[in-house]
C-alpha cells in the first residue's frame, strides 16, 4: 500500500472515531446530569451511580472516574456548557481576594 493511501485511510479512521466519541458525549450527557443532581459533583460518585443504574459504558467497559471526566471534558469542549464542576473549582475563602464575592469577576 502506498504511504499516501495509508495516511488517507488513517485520517478517515481517526475522524470516524472522533465523530463516534462526540455522539457518545451528546448521548450520555443527560445521564451524567441526572447523576450530578442525585449524588453531587464528584467523578467517582457519578461513576458509581452510572454503574448502579446499569448505564452501559463505551465499548462495553466499566465506568471509572477518569472515563466520566473524559466525557464531561469532551462535552464541555463541544458545547461550551459544563455538566459537572469538581469540588476543587469552587472558590473558597482562602482563594478569594479581599472584598470579592464568589460570583463577582475580578477587576483589573
N, C-alpha and C positions, 0 to 999 in steps of 0.2 A: 504494500500500500504506500502510496506517495505521502510524504510529510504534510503537504497542503491538505490532502483529503482527510488525513488523520486529525489534523487540527480543526477542520470544519466539523467533523463528527464529534470531536471532544467538546467544542463550543456548544453545539446543539444539545448534547447530553447534559452539560452543566446548566444550560438555560432551562431545560426541562425540569431538572431537579430543583432549581431555584423557584420556578413557577409553582411546582407542587408544594414546596415549603411555604410559599406565600399564601396559597389557597388554604393550606392547613392552618396557618396562623389566623386567617379570617374565619375559618370554620370553628375553631376551638376557643376563640376569644370570649364568646358568651359563657362558656363553661367556666373559664377562669374568673370572669366577673362574678358569677354566681358563687364560686368558691371563696372569693375575697369577701363578699358580703357575709358569708357564713362563718368563716374561720379567721379572717383578718389578712393583713399584709405581710405574709411570711411565705417564702417559696416552699419550704419544707411542708408546712401545714396545707398549702394548696395542693401539693403533690399527693399527700396522704388523702385529702378529700377526693381528688380525682380517682385515685385507686379505689377508695371506699364506694364511690358512685359508679364504678366499673366503666369509666370513660376510657376507651382504648387509646394507647399511646401510639406515636408514629412508628411505623414499621414493626408493629407487634412487640414493642419494647415495654419497659417499665417507666412509670413517671418518677422522676427524681427532681430534686430542687433545681439542678442545672438545666434540665430539659424544660421546666416551667419558665426559668429565667430566659432561656434562648427564645422561646415562643413569645414571651412578653416583649423582649427587646425587638424582635422582628416585627411584631405588630406595631410597636411604637415607631419604628423607622418607616413603616409603610403608611401609617395613618396620621402620625403626629399626636396620637392620644395614648395616654398611659392607662394601663389596666390595673397595675399593681405598683404601689410605691413602697419600696422596702423601708423598714423602720429606721435605717441609718440615714435616710434622706430627709427625715423630718427635722426642722430646725429646733435645736434645744437652747435653753437659756445660755449655756456656755458658749455657743457658737453665734449668738446674735450680737450685733453691735448695740451699744447703749442707745436707748430711746427708740429702738426698732421693734415693730410687731412681727409676728410670724409671716404675715402676708404682704407687708409693705415692701416695695422694691428699694434697693439701696440707692442713695443719692450720691452722685459723684461730684 
